[in-house]
Amino acid sequence: MTTGVQEPMAATRGQRKKPRVFVLASTYPRWPGDHEPSFVHELCRRLLDRFDVTVVTSHVQDAAREETMDGVDVLRYRYAPESWQTLVYGGGIAVNLRRSPWKYLLVPGFILMQYLAARTAIRRRGADVVHAHWLIPQGTVAACLGRRLRIPFVVTSHGGDLFGLRGRALTAMKRDVAERAAGVTVVSQAMSDELAHIGVSTVAVDVIPMGVDLKTRFAADARIARSADELLFVGRLVAKKGLPNLLGALALLVRDRPACRLTIAGFGPEEQALRRQVERLGLADRVTFLGPVQQQDLPALYRRAALLAAPFVRDASGNQEGLPVVLMEAIACGCPVVVGQVAGLADLLGPEPTRYCVDPTDAQKLAAAIAHVLDHPDEASAWVERKRQYALSQFDWDVIASRYGDVLERALSTR
C-alpha cells in the first residue's frame, strides 16, 4: 500500500484514459490492516482496470486526510473536532446514535461536509459518475451532487440503511434517492422486494451482493482437521447479529456436551453486556472473546471450527442483514453454518427449508440445530460443499466487480 495522491489535482478530462468514479462511503478502512469492514475498498480496487476511482469518506483520528490505497485515491473529510469524530466507526452510525443520542448533533455536519468535500474534489478533478454506498446519507449527498453538477449516480444499499431507517420522512428520502439514481443495486433479492414495498416501483434494481475472495484467501483446506466442539461467531457485536440468543443456546448445549465452547471474533458496543451474560450463565470458561480479527487471520478460524453460528435477527429498529459476507467467507472455507432466519439469506442458501436455518430466538431450536451439525459432521460438510460450489460461480470478487462495472458504465451512458 502506498500513500500520497499520485495524480495531479487539476487533471482534465482530455488527459484521462478511463472514466472517473467518485465513491461516497461512510465505513472505509482507516489504515493498512484495519479490522473495520473493507468491502467497499475491495470493490473499488477491483474496478481500477475499468475506471479511475476516488473515494470520499469521513476522517477519523490517526487516519490520513489523503492517501492512495492499492491504487484507489482516498480523501477523508473532517466533520467535527478530531476527538468528536466518533459517528461512524465502532459499530456503525445507527448503533452509535442509539448508544449516544448526543451524536445526532454530528449528523448535519457529517452530511454537509461530505457534500462540500465531494463537490470540491469533483470540480478539481472531474468526474463521470458517482457511486454512493448506502441510500442515506450517501445517496442523499449523491442526489444533491447530481442535481448541482449534472453527474449521474449509482446507489447501493447494504441492508441497514434500507431495513433500519424507518419513518415517513426517511422512507420518502430513500424513495427519492432511488428514483433519481441512474442505477440502484442491493445485495439481496429480499432488499429488492423491500424497495418495491416502500414504493420504489419505477426503477430497475440490480441484485448484486458484495464479493468475497473465494479463490485465494477464503478457500477450503482439507489438510486441516475440524474441531468436534468449537463453535465460531464472526462479526460486529451489535443487536442484529443475535449473539445473546447464541449464548442462551450454548448454555443448553453444554449440559450434554461439556466440551462445547464458543469463540467470538469481533468487537462492538454490545461487548460488555455479552460478557455479563456469559458470567450469569456460568459460561466464562467456555466462551473466548478474541476481539477484532484482521481479514488475513479469519480463514484459519473458519477452517478449524466445527461450525459458524450466525444467529441473525431483526433488531428493535427493524435493521437486519442483507447478505452477510461472513456467511460467504465461512462457506468458502468449507465451514458448516447454522444461521438465523432473515429474508436475505435465500440468495445464498436457497429458498428451500433447511435444518441449518432456524428461528434463533428459540433457544431450544437453535441448540438443536447446532447439535445436529455436531452429531452429523459428514452430512453438514456435504451440504456446505454444495453451497461452496454455488458461491464460487456467483460471489467471487471477479464476478461481482464485473457486474458493478457494468452498472456504472450503464449510468455513464445517461450523461
Phi, psi and omega in degrees: 000136179243159179239161182099126179291124192265357183247140177304137184295337185261026181302142181254164181301323182293337181274348186270139178266335182236153175297149180257130176254128170260123183255129176252128182212158172260301178278128179201147179307135183272335182194170180302135178077011181300141180273356175293156181307137186242012189295327179294317178296319180299323176291314183302315184290337177274353175268356188293339178286345181243339186219154160276133187238127174236129180254134172246116184219172185280149178277156175214156183306135178079357176269151178289146176287323177220137175197168173246120181248112179053037179090353180264124176286128181240122177245124181247126183258146174276141178232001179191170170308144191308317183289345178266354184283071187236021185281329193263305193274164181084026178138340180106161186299310185300317180294316181296324178292321179294321181287323185226085184303337179299339182288350171302334178295338180277341188298312181302317178294324179300314182286313183298316183289330175292319178299313182294319180295317180293317180298316180297314182293321179295320179294328181279324187258332189086146179210150179252330180203150177248137175242111181261126174264118185091132180298317178230130003266346187297323179297323177297317178297316180297322178296320177295318177297319180299317179293317186286318188252000179058051179240130177292153178222151174247140178237137178242127175260136182254357176126300183298322180291326183278312183279329192264338182265099188254168179114153185300314183294316181293321177297319178297322178295316179298318179296318180296316179299312182298321183285337178274341186288148173280346177199142178231130175233149174227164188264000176207158179295326179300327178287324175298319177296322179294321176300317178297323181296325181271006172105008177271086186244351183259005185247135174284125183247127175265130176267104182223110179288170166290157185261176176220143177284087186272351185263333184238300186287305184260093183216149180291152177222102185294346181285343184263121180282136179281147173294153176269349189214005180268119173268147182234136169238135178228128177150176176293147179269078180228166191301319187292349178280342172075022184300323177304325178293322179294320178296321176298319178293322179298321179300327176284320184298319188290348177296320180259342182232078185298342179274352183294137181215163183233131173251127182249115179253105181158175181214167178159178188290345181270003189301313184295320177297321179293320178297322178294322177296319177302317180295316181299323183276358180070034184251015187302327181271004182240357181236129178242124174265111180277340188078194181295138180237131180288155184306319185291345180263352183290319183306322180297324178292316180296323185287335184263338186289150174293324178194158169265124175259119183230078188278060185301143177224171170264120186281181187299334180273356184094357182288140176206171181291150171273275170225099191297127177298323183300327180292319178293322179299314182297312181298321179299330179271007178077018183272122175302155184226150166231124189230157175279148184282101167233152195300325188292347186287342183299333180297332180257315187272345181093159184281344185287147177300147179214146180290350182267001181234113191225171172282108186284347179285349174262102185300324180296315181293319179295316178297321180294320179295317178296316180299323180297318178296316181296326182276339183229064184296326181292318178298315180295321180294322179294320179296314183291332177294322176296319179290328179294317179296321177294317181299322180301325183276343188243331194238002176294148185302326180300318179292313185293314181298322178298319181292318177295322177300321178296320179296318180294321179292324175296322178295323178302326183289349180271358182300000000 
